[in-house]
Amino acid sequence: MTKLVVLYFKHQKTYLLFLIVVFALPLGLFLQFSTYVLPKVQYVVLGALFASQYIFYREKDFHKKIEKDVTRVLKKELGRVPSRKEIHARSLQIVYFRGVSIVITALCILALMLYFQEF
């Protein structure tokens, strides 16, 4: 379990930070300081989070993009050239971690909704 958490933060720390800065932080600042009343703005931000993943994310392209990095990291970890099966398994794990980052960001938005009592 600890190894998975370490791997998660190793591969997803910048992506998670990006999602929080782009989606959760502006919503929190808006709810705290805005004098404008925009009904259900939190649902718009939550919807934009999920919609952006379907619009901008292409799994096939992402697999190609991370394959060289995954191979390099596995070679360093294992001390040998990794097999295609090991590379594929780690790539799938990174794709899963990407989904976890989206869920964590959505939970941050829901926590903001609870804190500001905006339903």
C-alpha positions as CSV (number, residue, x, y, z in Angstrom):
1,M,0.0,0.0,0.0
2,T,2.8,2.4,0.9
3,K,4.6,1.6,-2.3
4,L,1.4,2.5,-4.3
5,V,1.1,5.8,-2.5
6,V,4.8,6.6,-3.2
7,L,4.3,5.7,-6.9
8,Y,1.2,7.8,-7.1
9,F,2.9,10.9,-5.8
10,K,6.0,10.2,-7.9
11,H,3.9,10.1,-11.1
12,Q,1.0,12.4,-10.4
13,K,2.1,15.2,-8.0
14,T,2.3,17.9,-10.7
15,Y,-0.9,16.8,-12.4
16,L,-2.8,16.8,-9.1
17,L,-1.4,20.2,-8.2
18,F,-2.4,21.5,-11.7
19,L,-6.0,20.2,-11.3
20,I,-6.3,21.7,-7.8
21,V,-4.9,25.1,-8.9
22,V,-7.0,25.2,-12.1
23,F,-10.3,24.0,-10.6
24,A,-10.5,23.9,-6.8
25,L,-8.5,27.0,-5.9
26,P,-10.4,29.5,-8.1
27,L,-13.7,28.1,-6.8
28,G,-12.5,28.5,-3.2
29,L,-11.4,32.1,-3.9
30,F,-14.6,32.9,-5.7
31,L,-16.8,31.5,-2.9
32,Q,-14.8,33.3,-0.3
33,F,-14.3,36.7,-1.8
34,S,-16.8,37.3,-4.6
35,T,-19.7,39.7,-4.2
36,Y,-21.4,38.2,-7.2
37,V,-24.0,35.6,-6.7
38,L,-23.7,32.9,-9.3
39,P,-26.1,30.1,-8.5
40,K,-24.6,26.6,-8.7
41,V,-21.2,27.8,-9.8
42,Q,-19.7,24.8,-7.9
43,Y,-21.5,22.4,-10.1
44,V,-20.3,24.2,-13.2
45,V,-16.7,23.8,-12.0
46,L,-17.2,20.2,-11.1
47,G,-18.7,19.6,-14.6
48,A,-15.9,21.4,-16.2
49,L,-13.4,19.2,-14.4
50,F,-15.0,16.0,-15.7
51,A,-15.7,17.5,-19.2
52,S,-12.1,18.7,-19.6
53,Q,-10.9,15.1,-19.1
54,Y,-13.1,13.8,-21.8
55,I,-12.3,16.6,-24.2
56,F,-8.5,16.9,-23.8
57,Y,-7.5,13.4,-22.7
58,R,-6.8,10.7,-25.3
59,E,-5.7,7.5,-23.6
60,K,-3.9,6.1,-26.7
61,D,-1.8,9.2,-27.1
62,F,-1.1,9.3,-23.4
63,H,0.2,5.7,-23.4
64,K,2.6,6.6,-26.3
65,K,3.7,9.7,-24.4
66,I,4.6,8.0,-21.2
67,E,6.0,4.8,-22.6
68,K,9.6,6.0,-22.8
69,D,9.5,7.5,-19.3
70,V,7.9,4.3,-17.9
71,T,10.6,2.2,-19.6
72,R,13.4,4.5,-18.2
73,V,11.9,4.4,-14.6
74,L,11.4,0.6,-14.7
75,K,14.9,0.1,-16.0
76,K,16.2,2.1,-13.1
77,E,14.0,0.4,-10.5
78,L,14.6,-3.2,-11.8
79,G,18.2,-2.8,-12.8
80,R,17.4,-4.5,-16.1
81,V,15.5,-3.9,-19.3
82,P,11.8,-4.3,-18.4
83,S,9.5,-6.6,-20.4
84,R,6.6,-5.3,-22.5
85,K,4.2,-6.8,-19.9
86,E,5.9,-4.8,-17.1
87,I,5.8,-1.6,-19.2
88,H,2.1,-2.1,-20.0
89,A,1.2,-2.9,-16.4
90,R,3.0,0.3,-15.1
91,S,1.4,2.4,-17.9
92,L,-2.1,1.1,-16.9
93,Q,-1.2,1.9,-13.3
94,I,-0.3,5.5,-14.2
95,V,-3.6,5.9,-16.2
96,Y,-5.4,4.6,-13.0
97,F,-3.5,7.2,-10.9
98,R,-4.6,9.9,-13.3
99,G,-8.2,9.0,-12.6
100,V,-7.5,9.0,-8.9
101,S,-6.2,12.6,-9.2
102,I,-9.4,13.6,-10.8
103,V,-11.4,12.1,-8.0
104,I,-9.2,13.7,-5.4
105,T,-9.8,17.1,-7.1
106,A,-13.6,16.4,-7.2
107,L,-13.5,15.6,-3.4
108,C,-11.6,18.9,-2.8
109,I,-14.4,20.7,-4.7
110,L,-17.0,18.8,-2.6
111,A,-15.2,19.8,0.6
112,L,-15.3,23.4,-0.5
113,M,-19.1,23.0,-1.1
114,L,-19.5,21.7,2.4
115,Y,-17.3,24.3,4.0
116,F,-19.1,27.2,2.4
117,Q,-22.5,25.4,2.6
118,E,-23.1,25.9,-1.1
119,F,-25.4,23.1,-2.4
